[in-house]
Amino acid sequence: MKKIINFRPVFLLSLVFACGIVAAWLFCLKKFFFATALAVLICGGLIAYALIFKKKAALRVIIAAVAFVLGMSVMSVQSSVLIGKRMYLKEVVLTGTVTDNYRMSIGYGNYKRYDMLLRNCSADGEALNGTVRVKTGSTADFKPGDVLTFKCRLNDTQLLKSSPSTVDYRNKTFWEAVDVSGEIVRTSGKLKPDEKMRTYAKNTFNLLLDETNAGTATAIVLGDKSGMDRNVNESFRLAGVAHIFAVSGLHVGFIVLMFNWLLRKLKVNNYAALVVTALATVAYAWICGFSASVLRAVVMSAVVMITRTTGRQPDVLSSLGLSAFLILLFRPLYITDAGFLLSFASVFGIATVTAALTRLIRKIKPVILKKAASGFAVSLGASLGAFPLIVLFYGNFSIIGLLFNVVAVPAVTVLFIGLLLTLIPPFFALAIPLNFSLTLLTKAAALFGGLPFSAVGLNPLSFGALFFFLLLFLLGGFVLIKKKKTKLITAGALAVAMIVSALLSGIPPVSRNEITFFDGGGFAVSGKEGGHLIFGNIESYEQTLKIAEYCKKHGLKEIDVYVTDFSKVSPYYTEILSEKVKVKTVSGNVNGVETTRGVGGLLYAVKIDVGGKTVLYIVNAANANIVMEKYPTADIVITDTDIPEVWDFYGSVQKVCFGYFDGKQILFPRVSGNFTLRIKRDRIATVR
């Protein structure tokens, strides 16, 4: 049969391998329908390919099937490691060393709030794998390298769930310390080599640049945005150039170019230059913490350098596929990482859209116009490639970024090189012009990002994203259709399918009697009349994200958040949530909510009527007996902690516990991820 697709085998196998990982991940989450559907789709595609191409396709089909099974096996092994870590509110004496991954904010007086990671940890003298995330308050000054010892309650972070924290996955943060109490004993310790380098860079920028520019410089060089002003970060995002802070091909490309230029001047052998440059990129990735985007860039640059050194022509899609395979082989859960997906999608756009535009740009004669057009083609290709994912993760798309990138990327190239030189004492004087340049770049981002038409709010494409990528694949010339009319009809059909899917995904879901539980804590109640009420103290970033996702899914512009303990509400996370949806905090007997309180107004329980069913939320476990006496019957019981006497008292009713619990059929959001209880006339169904 005539060849109709110019598909790169390595790229195809990496896609099948990734599908195997996704199928196994869905299976681990007990989403059997979707896992089976994906497996059937892949198997059906391979069988169809074998039937069409017959004998010639036998070996390819076998290799693809092996890749799919390998992907499932890799994810299964990873899940067995992650699932094996189970601990809930165990009181221990924790000892660990503070890493440079920490955040400190000033409270009242000398009181400071810390959010930090500890490494080399032990609980009651027993070594813990990975790192521990600690949130605590103290008047003491903690710094990276300090060894802390304190009493705490230890939780596992439950990385294997519907929306895993890939930051925790990258840092191997398997544990979190909660309810820290008592005195924290501090002794001096040592920083690791990579921590020393990052700390030196941050301290140098803080010393030589003003506060705002120091945070921006750290983000550009190290990809660490923890010290970056939130308003500045938002300006760059709206201006469509936030990718300059995600260490990826842009940064690694600078490193490669600098070392290639230097080694050529020194007349170093090509193979020796290859090894030195590759080691330099790996060292840079190590300093930056081996994020998904920088790993992709390092592997791709290594593949391109090897092919060129051996006299071969590098292929972007093949290099992209190989880098994806190697990264996912060792870190399969990166398949859910936004940085990983955006990085690969951007390169895919460059390989298809930019490649197609480059063939047209070659006809332009004026050199200046040709360079400007080439820069715009790269910006357009990367933006279009990442378009479905940008809309999915952020809910809008920057139009102005298509133009601003043409100016911003070359500017950041110069800034990046200058900032690296500034870290060397003889070049400290460069900080003066760099400080001015960073201020200018920040103001330009604020100007362009503040334009009324800078970004357009859009609904996710849903399955339309598949048709969108197929359309790019077609436009890139990888589908061998000679007749223009046939190609136009095919492109039109894909565009229509994409638009229809996008429109369907934009239709708000039908309002039902439901309770949606968040693995970050808290839950949302919705009724047929269209009302929504969220229960949560807005005390963590994970919970804030879940509330924002819920509002986005249901098309809510404003939401009432029922607060059970105002002392736990974080103004910082409330402000973040308010940027996405208008928030009104409520308490007491509102919206069909009935409360039970004790002495001093202490909240014991909340009763909600949903679809004719009684939902009882026991807030204060210590006073569960009083609550059970007042409400002897209930259809759904919700608690924050495991209360055996409650489970025994209410018998076989539907129960939800936000913590981990062995035994009995209890639902656990923090173990299984988000899920919904749909309340019908005669039964309560679980929907994942």
PATI-927995 format. One line per field, with one value per residue (C-alpha): x, y, z. Coordinates in steps of 0.1 Angstrom, whole numbers. Example, Ala and Ser with C-alpha at 12.3 -4.5 7.8 and 13.67 -1.06 7.14 Angstrom:
PATI-927995
X	(123,137) .
Y	(-45,-11) .
Z	(78,71) .
END
This chain:
PATI-927995
X	(0,12,28,6,23,59,59,91,93,110,84,56,70,74,37,27,50,34,-1,10,20,-13,-33,-15,-19,-57,-59,-41,-67,-94,-106,-111,-133,-109,-79,-96,-108,-72,-58,-85,-78,-41,-47,-73,-49,-21,-44,-57,-21,-12,-42,-35,2,2,37,57,40,45,78,66,34,53,77,49,30,62,65,29,34,67,50,24,51,72,41,31,65,64,29,39,67,44,14,37,41,12,11,-15,-10,15,32,69,101,114,150,160,182,167,171,173,137,119,97,95,69,68,39,31,62,91,69,78,59,80,72,103,116,138,162,181,151,144,113,119,153,142,154,127,130,127,121,95,75,71,49,56,59,87,105,139,157,161,183,194,217,202,194,160,146,109,77,52,24,36,15,24,18,-1,16,-3,-37,-58,-39,-4,20,49,69,67,74,105,117,108,86,69,60,45,47,15,4,40,42,68,102,123,159,183,219,243,247,261,246,250,271,241,224,256,256,219,223,253,234,204,225,246,215,200,232,237,201,170,145,121,148,167,137,133,170,168,138,156,188,176,139,131,102,97,113,96,70,36,24,55,51,14,25,49,23,-4,23,29,65,64,82,115,113,109,145,142,156,161,185,202,206,226,249,255,262,286,306,306,320,347,358,360,383,404,404,392,385,348,342,359,339,307,315,325,294,271,286,281,244,239,257,234,203,216,219,184,170,164,129,110,115,153,156,138,162,193,184,174,205,226,209,213,250,257,240,258,292,287,279,241,212,193,155,134,105,128,149,117,104,137,140,104,110,142,126,94,113,128,102,68,47,61,34,11,36,25,61,69,38,41,78,72,41,61,88,62,47,82,87,55,42,76,91,62,66,103,98,79,103,132,116,120,150,157,178,162,127,138,152,122,99,120,117,79,77,94,72,40,50,59,27,4,20,14,-20,-44,-23,-20,-58,-62,-39,-44,-78,-66,-42,-19,-23,2,28,31,47,63,82,101,116,116,135,166,166,165,194,215,203,209,245,250,235,258,288,275,280,318,333,353,320,300,298,276,248,242,231,215,194,182,175,155,134,128,118,94,78,74,58,34,25,18,2,-20,-35,-73,-67,-34,-50,-83,-102,-110,-125,-103,-105,-111,-109,-105,-68,-63,-77,-57,-24,-34,-40,-5,9,-9,3,38,39,41,9,18,-12,-2,-36,-41,-79,-77,-54,-76,-107,-88,-76,-111,-126,-100,-106,-144,-140,-117,-142,-172,-153,-143,-178,-192,-166,-176,-211,-214,-223,-259,-264,-271,-274,-237,-209,-174,-145,-110,-79,-64,-90,-126,-156,-183,-220,-243,-280,-305,-314,-279,-265,-229,-213,-177,-165,-129,-106,-85,-54,-33,-22,-36,-70,-69,-62,-90,-115,-104,-107,-142,-153,-138,-155,-189,-185,-187,-176,-182,-185,-194,-168,-181,-153,-153,-123,-113,-80,-68,-77,-46,-48,-21,-41,-74,-58,-46,-81,-97,-77,-95,-130,-148,-148,-172,-165,-195,-203,-233,-268,-268,-279,-297,-268,-275,-247,-241,-219,-205,-192,-176,-192,-169,-182,-190,-208,-226,-257,-266,-297,-289,-314,-335,-305,-290,-252,-235,-200,-184,-159,-147,-139,-135,-173,-186,-208,-228,-232,-244,-269,-284,-284,-290,-295,-277,-273,-237,-211,-180,-150,-115,-100,-107,-134,-142,-171,-188,-184,-199,-228,-239,-236,-237,-243,-220,-188,-160,-128,-101,-74,-60,-78,-73,-105,-141,-154,-146,-139,-106,-100,-64,-57,-78,-79,-110,-144,-180,-211,-241,-273,-303,-338,-331,-293,-260,-236,-198,-185,-148) .
Y	(0,35,54,82,92,103,92,89,54,67,94,69,44,71,80,44,41,72,57,26,48,67,34,20,53,53,17,25,53,26,45,11,23,49,26,-1,23,35,0,-11,20,13,-24,-16,8,-18,-45,-21,-12,-49,-57,-28,-33,-70,-87,-55,-43,-74,-64,-28,-39,-62,-35,-10,-36,-42,-4,-2,-31,-16,17,-1,-20,11,29,-2,-5,32,29,0,21,51,31,14,46,49,69,92,116,95,114,112,130,142,151,165,191,222,223,255,248,269,299,323,350,375,373,394,407,384,355,338,313,286,263,242,208,186,160,132,127,103,96,83,73,54,68,81,78,111,146,159,191,211,240,257,290,302,333,316,322,289,287,260,235,237,204,206,182,186,167,165,144,128,122,106,129,104,112,86,102,119,152,144,171,167,192,168,139,156,164,130,146,115,130,161,172,187,202,210,218,223,237,232,223,236,226,236,214,214,222,199,211,220,238,258,269,279,297,316,326,338,357,373,385,398,417,433,438,454,430,427,422,397,374,378,371,339,327,333,316,288,285,291,315,312,346,363,390,375,406,405,368,374,402,379,352,376,389,353,351,332,303,322,312,275,263,245,246,283,281,249,262,292,268,247,278,293,260,253,288,285,250,259,288,264,240,211,177,173,143,158,190,168,152,185,203,174,174,212,209,180,200,230,207,193,228,236,205,183,197,180,208,210,172,173,200,183,149,166,187,156,137,166,170,133,131,162,150,116,134,128,152,156,152,172,148,117,136,147,112,97,123,117,79,83,107,88,55,67,92,80,103,133,124,146,175,208,218,185,186,223,218,189,205,237,217,197,231,242,209,213,249,266,240,247,285,283,269,300,324,312,331,364,383,412,398,419,409,372,372,390,365,336,348,352,317,302,321,312,275,272,290,270,237,246,262,234,228,266,268,237,248,286,291,318,324,353,369,397,370,360,394,401,368,381,408,392,360,378,402,373,356,386,389,352,354,387,372,342,364,386,355,358,385,403,410,423,457,442,443,480,477,444,459,486,460,438,468,477,441,439,472,461,428,448,471,444,421,449,455,446,423,407,375,358,335,302,268,237,219,185,159,187,189,156,170,201,182,161,194,206,173,177,213,203,181,148,135,127,141,156,170,205,200,168,183,213,191,170,201,216,184,184,220,215,185,205,235,212,194,228,241,209,211,247,237,238,204,199,209,178,170,162,164,167,159,174,154,187,189,203,195,212,208,215,212,210,247,256,266,258,259,250,238,246,269,279,269,252,257,222,231,265,248,223,250,270,239,231,267,266,232,245,280,298,334,337,313,311,293,280,284,262,278,313,310,286,308,319,355,345,316,335,362,337,321,356,362,333,336,361,346,353,336,326,307,299,289,299,282,254,247,239,241,226,246,243,266,297,291,262,245,208,198,210,194,199,187,177,161,149,133,143,151,154,170,163,191,185,149,154,162,135,120,153,154,117,124,154,136,99,93,105,94,106,112,133,136,150,122,85,82,45,52,73,45,20,43,51,16,11,48,63,76,99,104,128,108,73,45,7,-14,-8,6,43,67,86,117,120,84,80,116,137,120,129,114,118,118,102,94,59,57,74,67,73,91,95) .
Z	(0,-8,21,33,66,70,106,126,142,173,178,172,197,223,219,223,254,269,263,282,311,311,309,339,358,351,362,395,401,395,364,347,319,306,311,291,264,259,258,233,211,210,203,176,159,159,145,118,108,106,84,61,56,63,64,63,94,116,132,137,154,177,187,193,214,235,240,252,277,288,295,316,334,343,357,376,393,401,416,438,453,458,471,496,515,539,572,587,616,634,662,659,667,633,625,592,573,558,520,500,489,515,518,548,555,584,608,639,657,653,644,611,590,572,544,538,527,549,536,554,577,604,624,660,648,618,584,560,522,503,517,542,537,569,576,609,627,649,661,652,620,601,570,545,561,596,612,630,656,668,676,648,632,600,569,536,506,485,451,432,428,401,403,417,427,402,423,452,428,415,450,463,489,502,536,552,589,603,636,645,682,709,707,676,684,658,651,623,593,558,524,494,465,443,472,478,441,441,474,461,430,450,475,448,429,462,469,435,422,437,454,425,399,421,421,383,378,399,379,346,356,379,370,407,410,447,453,424,428,421,402,380,373,363,340,322,319,304,280,269,278,312,295,300,336,329,324,290,255,256,285,276,241,255,274,243,221,247,251,214,207,234,225,188,197,217,187,208,191,180,202,232,227,226,259,276,263,273,308,311,302,327,354,347,348,381,396,384,401,371,362,335,309,315,312,279,267,279,262,230,228,235,207,182,191,187,153,140,154,136,103,103,99,132,131,156,160,164,190,207,209,222,249,260,261,282,307,312,315,348,359,345,366,346,321,343,347,331,324,307,285,276,267,244,228,221,203,184,172,161,142,124,121,121,96,72,75,71,36,27,45,23,-6,13,0,25,53,80,70,67,103,117,99,112,148,144,129,159,183,164,161,199,209,186,197,234,227,239,270,278,276,297,325,326,309,285,256,251,217,223,232,195,189,223,221,190,211,246,236,221,251,276,257,264,300,307,295,315,347,345,341,371,393,388,411,383,365,394,377,350,376,370,333,340,368,344,317,340,351,314,306,336,326,290,302,324,295,270,296,307,273,272,242,255,266,256,280,264,274,272,238,255,227,203,213,195,163,168,170,140,121,130,119,85,80,89,58,76,58,22,4,-30,-41,-26,-27,-7,18,23,28,54,72,72,86,114,121,123,146,168,170,177,205,220,219,235,263,270,279,317,333,343,379,400,437,442,468,453,475,470,478,490,517,517,496,474,476,445,441,412,417,406,440,450,484,491,526,532,552,522,542,515,479,470,483,466,432,437,445,414,392,405,398,363,355,366,350,383,385,422,450,487,508,542,567,598,614,605,624,597,567,548,534,509,494,497,475,450,448,445,413,397,412,434,469,498,531,551,583,605,594,557,524,541,565,602,627,661,684,720,746,732,698,690,659,664,633,601,587,551,532,496,473,503,519,552,551,584,586,620,624,660,666,704,706,683,710,713,676,674,701,683,648,654,617,585,549,545,572,566,590,588,609,616,644,649,673,646,620,644,654,619,606,568,557,531,549,538,557,545,562,556,574,572,574,566,533,538,509,511,489,499,488,457,445,437,435,436,454,432,452,434,447,459,460,463,434,434,403,397) .
END
